[in-house]
Amino acid sequence: MFNGAQGFEEPKNKQEREEFKMKLRQLKNEMNNPCIKENDMVFKCLDKNNYQHDKCAAYFENYKSCKNFWGKVRAERRAQGILPHLPPPEEREKIRAAHVASKKAAGTNS
């Protein structure tokens, strides 16, 4: 199941397996990870390029930008007392579009 991944210990008992499965579900859950699409794109690129990280640098950068953006959104919402701190998936596109529009109005590309 794990293909001998370096630095990874296979779960030893049922409890560890269940905890591992729960963590995977949590990571793959769009509610908790707004960058799931970018994450999937990174792994598709790695699979396609025989896990040569340098060939997927643009995908890694895109994922990093996504995580940074939503981390800032989460921090701002927490500071303002808005719950949930991470907006639900149906609100995220509107928030992202507003951010892109504000950057275009300011004349920057980030």
For each residue, the residues with C-beta under 8 A, 3 or more apart:
1: 10
2: 5 8 10
3:
4:
5: 2 8
6:
7:
8: 2 5
9: 12
10: 1 2
11: 16 17 19 20
12: 9 16
13: 16 17
14: 17 18
15: 18 19
16: 11 12 13 19 20
17: 11 13 14 20 21
18: 14 15 21 22
19: 11 15 16 22 23
20: 11 16 17 23 24
21: 17 18 24 25
22: 18 19 25 26
23: 19 20 26 27
24: 20 21 27 28
25: 21 22 28 29
26: 22 23 29 32 33
27: 23 24 32 33 39
28: 24 25 33 36
29: 25 26 32 33 36
30: 33 34 36 89
31: 86 88 89
32: 26 27 29 86
33: 26 27 28 29 30 36 39
34: 30 66 70 86 89 92
35: 38 39 63 66 67 70
36: 28 29 30 33 39 40
37: 40 41
38: 35 41 42 59 62 63 66
39: 27 33 35 36 42 43 63
40: 36 37 43 44
41: 37 38 44 45 59 62 63
42: 38 39 45 46 56 59 60 63
43: 39 40 46 47
44: 40 41 47 48
45: 41 42 48 49 55 56 59
46: 42 43 49 51 52 53 56
47: 43 44 51
48: 44 45
49: 45 46 52 55 56
50:
51: 46 47
52: 46 49 55 56
53: 46 56 57 60
54: 57
55: 45 49 52
56: 42 45 46 49 52 53 59 60
57: 53 54 60 61
58: 61 62
59: 38 41 42 45 56 62 63
60: 42 53 56 57 63 64
61: 57 58 64 65
62: 38 41 58 59 65 66
63: 35 38 39 41 42 59 60 66 67
64: 60 61 67 68
65: 61 62 68 69
66: 34 35 38 62 63 69 70
67: 35 63 64 70 71
68: 64 65 71 72
69: 65 66 72 73 96 99
70: 34 35 66 67 73 74 86 92
71: 67 68 74 75
72: 68 69 75 76
73: 69 70 76 77 86 87 95
74: 70 71 77 78 85 86
75: 71 72 78 79
76: 72 73 79 80
77: 73 74 80 82 83 84 85 86 87
78: 74 75 81 82 85
79: 75 76
80: 76 77
81: 78
82: 77 78 85
83: 77
84: 77 87 88
85: 74 77 78 82
86: 31 32 34 70 73 74 77
87: 73 77 84 91 92 95
88: 31 84 91 92
89: 30 31 34 92
90: 93
91: 87 88 94 95
92: 34 70 87 88 89 95 96
93: 90 96 97
94: 91 97 98
95: 73 87 91 92 98 99
96: 69 92 93 99 100
97: 93 94 100 101
98: 94 95 101 102
99: 69 95 96 102 103
100: 96 97 103 104
101: 97 98 104 105
102: 98 99 105 106
103: 99 100 106 108 109 110
104: 100 101 107
105: 101 102
106: 102 103
107: 104
108: 103
109: 103
110: 103
